[in-house]
Amino acid sequence: MIVLIILPPGMQTVITESDADFIAQSAHILEETIQRCIAAKDRCVLGLSGGSTPRATYEQLGKSETIDWTKVFVFLADERYVHDLHEESNKSMVYETLLLHANIPEENMVFPDTSLQLDECLLQYEMELKKILQHGSPDILVLGMGEDGHIASLFPPVADEAFGNHLVIHTQTDTFAIRDRISITMQVLRQADACVFLLKGNKKKHVWEKMLASSEDEKRWPAKAVLKENTVVVGQW
């Protein structure tokens, strides 16, 4: 059976053949998108996902000398509920890569305070994220996709509360070592002006194509919330 996959109008796919090419292409795309955003709005609100795939891209991006980093605001699309020094902390990963090189002011960065009790952490992050987004929607989201189709720790079937009025929710998974997660909601995802997906490996290729071909909605495939004209997929497979 032949499955016809129809991409949203304007969505771009960039296929790379090596780790070096993947890093160079993804960092370049992000650099150009940030620069265009600053030129148009005099600021850029950048949402970052964690995991191993974007690590080298963030480090390369942080070395850019053409971005005015004082005009960039950063938040996390998701975080694991672990202390800052934990090896799976997304906050630590961002500090060890992007922020090791990029001179982004501390007041321009918003991260969940995982030293707090979970309910307090969610409340605090919601308040801080509202401040970041008070002048508009997220300009760019950097996202990955799990083999189950999850993005930003929104695991299918996505909980009903992810479609509510909050900006941040608590999610859980039994698939990975860190069960408790903090995630942005569908409201934030849908408002993003541009999204860059970073996907590596044939398993990610398969799940991405499966999602595009599926008639199921955002509850099964949360990435469908951000498939729009300004979506770029950088793949290595």
Residue pairs with C-beta under 8 A, 6 or more apart in sequence:
3 213
4 213
5 209
5 212
5 213
6 212
7 13
7 212
8 227
8 228
8 229
8 231
9 229
10 228
10 229
10 230
10 231
11 227
11 228
11 229
11 231
11 232
11 233
12 231
12 232
12 233
13 232
13 233
13 235
14 25
14 29
14 232
14 233
14 234
14 235
15 235
15 236
15 237
16 22
16 25
16 234
16 235
16 236
17 236
18 236
19 56
19 236
21 236
22 57
22 198
22 200
22 234
22 236
23 56
23 57
23 60
24 60
25 234
26 54
26 57
26 196
26 198
26 234
27 57
27 60
27 61
27 64
29 196
29 232
29 234
30 57
30 61
30 140
30 142
30 196
31 61
31 64
31 66
31 67
33 140
33 194
33 196
33 232
34 44
34 46
34 67
34 72
34 140
35 66
35 67
37 43
37 44
37 139
37 140
37 193
37 194
38 44
38 67
38 68
38 71
38 72
41 136
41 139
42 71
43 71
43 72
43 73
43 135
43 139
44 71
44 72
44 73
44 139
44 140
45 73
45 75
45 132
45 133
45 136
45 137
45 138
45 139
45 140
46 72
46 73
46 74
46 75
46 138
46 139
46 140
46 142
47 74
47 75
47 76
47 77
47 138
47 140
47 141
47 142
47 184
47 188
47 192
48 54
48 58
48 74
48 75
48 76
48 77
48 90
48 94
48 98
48 142
49 76
49 77
49 78
49 90
49 141
49 142
49 143
49 144
49 151
49 152
50 76
50 78
50 79
50 80
50 90
50 93
50 94
51 90
51 144
53 144
53 198
53 199
53 200
54 142
54 144
54 198
55 93
55 97
56 97
57 198
58 93
58 94
58 97
58 98
59 97
59 98
59 100
59 101
61 98
61 102
62 97
62 98
62 99
62 100
62 101
62 102
63 101
63 102
64 102
67 102
69 102
69 103
69 104
70 103
70 104
70 105
70 108
72 102
72 104
72 108
73 108
73 109
73 110
73 132
74 94
74 98
74 99
74 104
74 108
74 109
74 110
75 109
75 110
75 111
75 128
75 129
75 132
75 138
76 90
76 91
76 94
76 110
76 111
76 112
76 182
77 141
77 142
77 143
77 152
77 183
77 184
77 188
78 90
78 152
78 153
78 154
78 181
78 182
78 183
78 184
79 89
79 90
79 91
79 111
79 112
79 114
79 153
79 181
79 182
80 86
80 88
80 89
80 90
80 114
80 153
80 178
80 180
80 181
80 182
81 112
81 114
81 118
81 121
81 170
81 178
81 180
81 181
81 182
82 88
82 89
82 114
82 178
83 89
83 114
83 115
84 91
84 92
84 114
84 115
85 92
86 92
88 177
88 178
89 114
91 111
91 112
91 114
94 111
98 104
99 109
110 125
110 128
110 129
110 131
110 132
111 125
112 121
112 122
112 124
112 125
112 168
112 182
113 120
113 121
113 124
113 125
114 121
114 182
116 124
118 170
118 180
121 182
122 168
122 169
122 170
122 182
125 168
125 182
126 166
126 167
126 168
129 167
129 168
129 184
129 188
130 167
133 167
133 188
133 191
137 191
137 192
137 193
138 188
138 191
138 192
138 193
139 192
139 193
139 194
140 192
140 193
140 194
140 195
140 196
141 189
141 192
141 194
141 195
141 196
141 226
142 195
142 196
142 198
143 151
143 152
143 195
143 196
143 197
143 198
143 223
143 226
144 151
144 197
144 198
144 199
145 151
145 197
145 199
145 204
145 207
145 208
145 211
145 223
146 155
146 175
146 207
147 203
147 204
147 207
148 155
148 156
148 175
148 207
149 156
149 207
149 210
149 211
149 220
149 221
149 222
149 223
150 156
150 173
150 222
151 189
151 222
151 223
152 183
152 184
152 189
152 222
153 171
153 173
153 181
153 182
153 183
154 162
154 171
154 183
154 186
154 222
155 171
155 172
155 173
155 175
156 219
156 220
156 221
156 222
157 219
157 220
158 186
158 218
158 219
158 220
158 222
159 169
159 171
161 169
161 185
162 169
162 171
162 183
162 185
162 186
162 222
163 185
163 186
163 218
164 185
164 187
165 187
166 185
166 187
167 184
167 185
167 187
167 188
168 182
168 183
168 184
168 185
169 182
169 183
169 185
170 180
170 181
170 182
170 183
171 180
171 181
171 182
171 183
172 179
172 180
172 181
173 179
173 181
186 218
186 222
186 225
189 222
189 225
189 226
190 225
190 226
192 226
193 230
194 230
194 231
194 232
195 226
195 228
195 230
195 231
195 232
196 231
196 232
196 233
196 234
197 208
197 223
197 231
197 232
197 233
197 234
198 234
199 205
199 208
199 233
199 234
199 235
199 236
199 237
200 235
200 236
200 237
201 236
201 237
202 237
204 235
204 237
205 235
205 237
208 233
208 235
211 221
211 223
211 224
214 220
214 221
217 224
218 224
218 225
